[in-house]
């Protein structure tokens, strides 16, 4: 299947679920999906044998300085790949309801990615079989999520020295 | 007979540290007598916070940062990153630079596969093969040092091109090296396919069907040894792979033996490809100018590392630093296959099985604690390895 056909198929399959569709690059489609339909969408991709889950990206998009704090959000990006074609399912989450359902029932190997997402971004993955830490040390404090933009390290507040090159 | 609790679990923890191997990881195998009935992983012992670190460094500094994600496949990390950033900046890199990138990628693949051959042979108790393959690996290490000045972090890539060039002298050296390695690789293939003891440790061990491999999202040689035709150099050619196509190396056996054969065949294919690149090395510039600030946008850059698909997600907010870089290394995909495939195998097979996926191989241990009732026994990884060899004697 060439890239264009693969993307066309994906568009047909997922059009009904997405609130927004973008094509950021020639080989990619980006679907914004409400969190409630995530499991359904993944099931549709899986039952139609469209690609495999390549990886999950967590994103922290805090509100711009000066803007309302409510403008900030977390994003979870599920990247599915079929040869060169990549379909991204983009889930937008407010900070106070950062929860996604686990995909482990559909894709068992996703457990590791979900554990990483939980500890790095503080996004709760509901129903993941093993919620223990994967990467952070055992004595890492609860409620501190290193990949959030608000995390600037422990100890001194001054950032590391800026190196000009 | 003393009364024993019926479903008592024995857990054999392996890891996290081993001074001789690369990264550390921690595994817990649940055993029933000899047979493994469950497995769990704990990683992160060498977590360095690179994904956070790149957010406070500029685009150029990050090449050097990301090249240090891995000491074995350093070049491919820098390649995935530079290709992604060039895509965001909408810059076309000169063909000669792309060809040199590809050439170094293939040299790196050879060194990685030969390194793996040695490690895997060692875990199986075949130390002669281990020493021979590592001696021969020096050939490719010397070549990498000759062309880049470094043995490990070649630092070949820069944004917009490469910083090394090839002259006649270097080309001759590479050709000579390839001839020698090709001959040796044929010899190793013969050993792998005919040595009775070795076949006893590899054939039918850790078999993964193509359906399982797909389901567990296996990548790279691990997937290809199970008959899953997945290779990004072919599926989504990058750098100079569109001009210099590679042939897919597949096997349908799915066991450890197949993983040896696929990797050795990939080495042979790499020698062929390197010669072809040298025969048709495009002339021209090595770099183009890159802007200091990268336009706003998101991109995904996927490349075929020696262990499989390496994926980068790069987001720029329009500044001189990235907003977010997500790295998904191939080993992470393949760990999942261990926890499933290990079940039902003998404890003695674990060292080989772990080595079989070529995890940017972690782990394993100064000490293994066998929790047997109230008398814990302490085993080092070396003990477990010897136990495995002894078991099969």
Interface residues (C-beta under 8 A of the other chain):
Chain A: X24 X25 X27 X28 X52 X53 X54 X55 X57 X58 X59 X60 X77 X79 X81 X83 X84 X86 X88 X107 X108 X109 X110 X111 X112 X113 X120 X130 X132 X133 X134 X135 X136 X137 X146 X147 X151 X159 X160 X163 X165
Chain B: X40 X41 X42 X43 X44 X47 X49 X51 X52 X56 X58 X60 X61 X87 X214 X215 X216 X217 X235 X236 X297 X298 X299 X300 X302 X309 X311 X313 X315 X324 X326 X328 X332 X333 X335 X336 X337 X340
